[in-house]
């Protein structure tokens, strides 16, 4: 029997959330005619290498990783001006037991960026499935 992973949502719920986001983006961008991204894609090998790198860095500083924080960003440079992006930063376990994981600090390393899925990335969830 296949074991269900905790904290997942059904494909139907994910599709509903994706559709809600697309509707929201269409609503806010209809006047400025900007085509916003609705997804980002990261190579699995890049993610695995980055997580291994983060674990080593945390170990060397006596820290313990607690999770991954995904930040939303906006380029403000020539050629990419207005383009949205996401980048990933590992978090370290806060030693204060009164705090929640949301208050964990980012590990002091470079963030992972340069995921892709098109310019701008737009895919309907679940992409490639009928």
TAGILIN-V662356 format. One record per residue. N is the residue number from 1. RES is the residue in one small letter. D_FIRST is the distance of its C-alpha to the first C-alpha in Angstrom with 1 decimal. Layout:
N:RES:D_FIRST / N:RES:D_FIRST
//
This chain:
1:x:0.0 / 2:x:3.8 / 3:x:6.3 / 4:x:9.4 / 5:x:12.6 / 6:x:15.4 / 7:x:18.5 / 8:x:17.3 / 9:x:18.7 / 10:x:17.7 / 11:x:19.3 / 12:x:21.7 / 13:x:22.8 / 14:x:23.3 / 15:x:25.3 / 16:x:27.4 / 17:x:28.2 / 18:x:29.1 / 19:x:31.3 / 20:x:32.9 / 21:x:33.8 / 22:x:35.3 / 23:x:37.4 / 24:x:38.5 / 25:x:39.5 / 26:x:41.4 / 27:x:43.2 / 28:x:44.4 / 29:x:45.2 / 30:x:47.0 / 31:x:50.4 / 32:x:50.1 / 33:x:48.4 / 34:x:46.1 / 35:x:42.8 / 36:x:40.3 / 37:x:37.0 / 38:x:33.8 / 39:x:31.4 / 40:x:31.6 / 41:x:29.8 / 42:x:29.6 / 43:x:28.9 / 44:x:25.8 / 45:x:28.1 / 46:x:30.7 / 47:x:28.2 / 48:x:26.9 / 49:x:30.6 / 50:x:31.7 / 51:x:29.2 / 52:x:30.2 / 53:x:33.8 / 54:x:33.4 / 55:x:31.8 / 56:x:34.7 / 57:x:37.3 / 58:x:35.9 / 59:x:35.9 / 60:x:39.4 / 61:x:40.6 / 62:x:38.9 / 63:x:36.6 / 64:x:32.8 / 65:x:30.9 / 66:x:29.4 / 67:x:28.1 / 68:x:29.3 / 69:x:31.8 / 70:x:32.3 / 71:x:35.9 / 72:x:37.5 / 73:x:40.8 / 74:x:43.6 / 75:x:45.8 / 76:x:49.5 / 77:x:50.9 / 78:x:52.8 / 79:x:50.6 / 80:x:47.5 / 81:x:49.2 / 82:x:47.0 / 83:x:43.8 / 84:x:40.8 / 85:x:38.4 / 86:x:35.6 / 87:x:35.5 / 88:x:33.2 / 89:x:34.4 / 90:x:32.5 / 91:x:33.4 / 92:x:34.3 / 93:x:33.5 / 94:x:36.4 / 95:x:37.9 / 96:x:39.2 / 97:x:36.7 / 98:x:38.3 / 99:x:37.1 / 100:x:33.8 / 101:x:31.9 / 102:x:33.7 / 103:x:36.8 / 104:x:35.6 / 105:x:38.0 / 106:x:37.3 / 107:x:37.5 / 108:x:40.8 / 109:x:39.8 / 110:x:40.1 / 111:x:37.5 / 112:x:35.3 / 113:x:36.6 / 114:x:37.1 / 115:x:33.9 / 116:x:34.5 / 117:x:33.4 / 118:x:36.9 / 119:x:40.2 / 120:x:39.3 / 121:x:35.5 / 122:x:34.5 / 123:x:31.3 / 124:x:29.9 / 125:x:26.3 / 126:x:24.0 / 127:x:26.3 / 128:x:26.0 / 129:x:23.6 / 130:x:25.0
//
